[in-house]
């Protein structure tokens, strides 16, 4: 029996994330160590395209994870966790992440690909040593004068959907008062 046959039987010929029935393909969940159905999911063309090309993600499509994250299938849980983590800046995915429990080995698998594309080994950490990821929400821990902005970013301000400066582990970027600014990681703490 092929992987696709096994997945189609497990998923009842539907996308394991959104339930669509058209354009189904096998998606091996990285970092896959073997070619088995246990480490793959069956995805529709829309889900597959958006996972493969994060810049094309339509956040509302992923509201389907509200249902599919409760699956007992670890590979589906991993993909759901990764998409919710990537979209957490939208607000509603963070609520789902707060409810989602993964077994320790599944959680480790889900987190394994986060740093996979980071060849330089650059890790961004907040003032408490927590690892920051693109899309996280952070809180300022002190008042920061914004050079060229003409205002002071106040302590306690939440900065949502941050982006990481690729070549400097001490800098992140985010919007404060509608202005895109660079913030030193030692002046923020990760929000849960």
C-alpha positions as CSV (number, residue, x, y, z in Angstrom):
1,X,0.0,0.0,0.0
2,X,1.4,3.4,-1.0
3,X,1.7,6.4,1.4
4,X,-1.0,8.2,-0.6
5,X,-3.4,5.3,-0.4
6,X,-2.8,5.1,3.4
7,X,-3.3,8.9,3.8
8,X,-6.4,8.9,1.7
9,X,-7.9,6.1,3.8
10,X,-6.9,7.9,7.1
11,X,-8.3,11.3,5.8
12,X,-11.4,9.9,4.1
13,X,-10.2,11.5,0.8
14,X,-10.3,15.0,2.3
15,X,-7.6,17.6,3.2
16,X,-6.5,16.9,6.7
17,X,-6.4,20.6,7.5
18,X,-9.4,22.2,5.8
19,X,-11.5,19.3,4.6
20,X,-11.4,20.2,0.9
21,X,-11.7,17.3,-1.5
22,X,-10.0,18.7,-4.7
23,X,-6.3,18.5,-5.7
24,X,-5.1,16.3,-2.8
25,X,-1.4,15.7,-2.5
26,X,1.0,14.1,0.0
27,X,3.0,16.6,2.1
28,X,5.9,15.1,4.0
29,X,6.2,17.1,7.3
30,X,9.7,18.3,7.7
31,X,12.1,17.4,9.0
32,X,11.0,13.9,7.9
33,X,13.3,11.0,8.8
34,X,11.5,8.4,6.8
35,X,8.9,8.1,4.1
36,X,5.9,6.9,6.0
37,X,2.3,8.0,6.3
38,X,3.0,8.8,10.0
39,X,5.2,11.7,8.9
40,X,3.0,13.0,6.2
41,X,-0.3,14.7,5.7
42,X,-2.8,14.8,2.9
43,X,-3.3,18.4,1.7
44,X,-5.5,20.2,-0.8
45,X,-3.9,22.5,-3.4
46,X,-4.7,25.6,-1.4
47,X,-3.2,24.4,1.9
48,X,-0.2,23.0,0.1
49,X,0.5,26.2,-1.8
50,X,0.2,28.4,1.3
51,X,2.5,26.2,3.4
52,X,5.0,26.0,0.6
53,X,4.9,29.8,0.0
54,X,4.4,31.6,3.3
55,X,4.3,35.0,1.6
56,X,0.9,33.9,-0.1
57,X,-0.8,33.0,3.2
58,X,-4.4,34.0,3.5
59,X,-5.0,34.1,7.3
60,X,-8.8,33.5,7.1
61,X,-8.3,30.2,5.2
62,X,-6.5,28.9,8.3
63,X,-9.5,29.3,10.6
64,X,-10.1,25.7,9.6
65,X,-7.4,24.8,12.1
66,X,-9.9,25.5,14.9
67,X,-11.3,22.0,14.1
68,X,-8.3,20.1,12.6
69,X,-5.9,20.9,15.5
70,X,-7.8,18.5,17.7
71,X,-6.9,15.5,15.5
72,X,-5.1,12.5,17.2
73,X,-2.7,12.4,14.2
74,X,0.7,13.9,15.3
75,X,1.7,15.0,11.7
76,X,-1.5,17.0,11.4
77,X,-1.0,18.5,14.9
78,X,2.6,19.5,13.9
79,X,1.4,21.3,10.7
80,X,-1.5,23.0,12.6
81,X,0.9,24.2,15.4
82,X,3.3,25.6,12.8
83,X,0.6,27.5,10.9
84,X,-0.9,28.9,14.1
85,X,2.5,29.9,15.3
86,X,3.3,31.6,11.9
87,X,-0.1,33.5,12.0
88,X,-0.2,34.3,15.7
89,X,0.2,38.0,14.9
90,X,-3.4,37.9,13.6
91,X,-4.7,37.5,17.2
92,X,-7.1,34.6,16.9
93,X,-4.4,32.0,16.2
94,X,-2.8,32.8,19.6
95,X,-6.1,31.9,21.3
96,X,-6.0,28.5,19.6
97,X,-2.3,27.9,20.4
98,X,-3.1,28.6,24.1
99,X,-5.6,25.7,24.0
100,X,-3.5,23.3,21.9
101,X,-1.6,20.7,23.9
102,X,1.0,18.5,22.2
103,X,2.8,15.6,23.6
104,X,6.5,16.5,24.3
105,X,7.9,14.5,21.4
106,X,5.2,16.0,19.0
107,X,6.0,19.5,20.4
108,X,9.8,18.9,19.7
109,X,8.9,17.8,16.1
110,X,6.8,20.9,15.6
111,X,9.6,23.2,16.8
112,X,12.3,21.4,14.9
113,X,11.6,23.2,11.6
114,X,11.5,26.6,13.1
115,X,15.3,27.1,13.1
116,X,15.8,24.8,10.1
117,X,16.1,27.6,7.6
118,X,18.5,29.6,9.9
119,X,21.9,28.5,8.4
120,X,23.8,31.2,10.3
121,X,22.7,30.0,13.7
122,X,21.4,33.5,14.6
123,X,18.9,33.3,17.4
124,X,17.0,36.3,18.7
125,X,16.3,36.3,22.4
126,X,14.3,38.7,24.6
127,X,15.4,40.3,27.8
128,X,14.5,37.0,29.7
129,X,16.3,34.7,27.3
130,X,13.2,33.5,25.5
131,X,13.7,32.7,21.8
132,X,11.8,35.1,19.5
133,X,10.3,34.1,16.2
134,X,8.9,36.1,13.3
135,X,5.3,36.9,14.0
136,X,5.7,36.9,17.8
137,X,4.2,39.6,20.0
138,X,6.5,41.4,22.4
139,X,6.1,44.0,25.1
140,X,8.5,46.9,25.7
141,X,10.1,46.8,29.2
142,X,11.1,50.5,29.2
143,X,10.3,53.8,27.6
144,X,12.2,54.1,24.3
145,X,12.8,57.4,22.5
146,X,12.3,56.7,18.7
147,X,15.0,58.5,16.7
148,X,13.5,60.3,13.8
149,X,10.0,59.5,14.9
150,X,9.4,62.3,17.3
151,X,7.8,60.2,20.0
152,X,8.6,57.8,22.8
153,X,7.5,54.2,22.7
154,X,6.1,53.7,26.2
155,X,6.9,50.8,28.5
156,X,4.2,48.1,28.3
157,X,3.4,48.8,24.6
158,X,2.6,45.6,22.8
159,X,4.4,45.2,19.4
160,X,2.6,42.6,17.3
161,X,3.8,40.5,14.4
162,X,7.5,41.3,14.8
163,X,10.1,40.5,12.1
164,X,13.6,39.4,12.8
165,X,16.7,41.3,11.5
166,X,18.5,38.4,9.7
167,X,22.0,39.5,10.3
168,X,21.7,40.9,13.8
169,X,20.4,38.8,16.7
170,X,20.0,42.0,18.9
171,X,17.5,43.7,16.5
172,X,13.9,43.1,15.7
173,X,11.5,45.2,13.7
174,X,7.9,46.1,14.4
175,X,5.2,48.8,14.3
176,X,4.7,51.2,17.1
177,X,2.3,54.2,16.8
178,X,1.9,53.2,13.1
179,X,5.6,53.6,12.4
180,X,7.9,50.7,11.5
181,X,10.9,50.8,13.9
182,X,13.9,48.8,14.9
183,X,14.0,47.7,18.5
184,X,16.8,46.2,20.6
185,X,15.9,42.7,21.9
186,X,17.2,43.5,25.4
187,X,14.3,46.0,25.7
188,X,11.4,43.6,25.0
189,X,9.9,40.5,26.6
190,X,8.0,37.9,24.7
191,X,4.2,37.9,25.3
192,X,2.6,34.5,25.9
